[in-house]
Amino acid sequence: MRIFVGNLSYQTTEEQLADLFSEAGPVESVSIVTDRDTGRSRGFAFVEMDTEAANKAIEKFNGVELNGRAINVNEARPRPERNSGGGGGGYGGGRGQHREPRW
């Protein structure tokens, strides 16, 4: 089961999360989501555990303070579907050929 962990301190590491969540059961993976441009934590992470351990972790750690912040822990919702048809749209808006006015 995939668990969402929110309201993380920017100093929290994946290792700290793995150590904390291992108190509830074996941790399969931990991934802190980072900003694509800066590489800095975005303040949330996903932890994967078996269902029984995950439910125990949600109960045990939701609202617990970690690095000075009360973390939110709950079951991760599925990612919303994204349209795979490349964005854009419109009619080009004047790019390319440029015509001089006739008058």
N, C-alpha and C positions, 0 to 999 in steps of 0.2 A: 504494500500500500504506500502511496505517495502522500507525504505530510507537508503542509505549507507552514513555514515558520516566519512570522512577520514581526516588525518593530525591532529588528536587530540593530545593535550598536554597530557602527562602521568598523570597529576594532575587532569584532567577533570573527574567529577563524573557523574553517570547516573542521579542523581538528577539535576545537572546543565543543562544537555542536555534536560531533561524533561521540566524544567522551560523555557529554551530558545524556544524549539519547540512548547510549549503550546501557544506561542504568535501567531502562525499560525493556531491553532485549537487543538482539543482534542487529546492527545497522548495516544495510546493504550498500548505501551510498549517501553522500551529503554533497550538495552543490549550492554554494552561495551565488546568487545572481549578481553579476557585475555590469556596470555601465559600459556599453560598447566603446565609447570614445575615451573615457578617463580611466577605465579599468577599476574604478572604485566600487565598493559594495553598494547595491541599491537598497539595502536594508531588509532583504528577505532571502529565504533559502528554501530548498526542498530536501527532505530527508526520506529515504526509502527504507522500509522495514516490513517484516511480515505483518499481516493484519492484526493478529493478537497483540504483538508488541507495539504496533502503531497506535491502537486504541488505548493501550495502557499509557503510552507516552503523551497522547493528547490530554488524557485525564490528569496526568501527573505534572506536566510542564506548562499547560496553558496558564498564563498570568504570572509565571515564575520570573524573578528578576535575573537577568544575565547581562553582565557588564554594564550595570546601571540602568537597564531598560526592562520593563515588563514585556515579555515576549508573547505573541499570539500564536497558538499552535492549534491547527485543525486539519481535517482531511482536505487535500488539494482537490480543487474542482478541475475537470478537464479543460484544457486550453480551448478557447473558442476557435471555431474554424475560420481560417483566413481565406479570402479569395485568392486563388493562385494565378488569375489572369492579371498580368503586370499592370500596375497603376497607370496613371496618365490621363487619358481621356481628352476631350476637347478636340479641336481641329488644328492644333499647331500654333494658333494665335500669332501669325505674322512672322514666324521664323522662316528662314530660307530666303526665297526670292523677295525682293523689295521693289515695288513699282513706284516710280516718281508720279506725282499728280499730273494730270493732263493739262491743267490750266496754268 
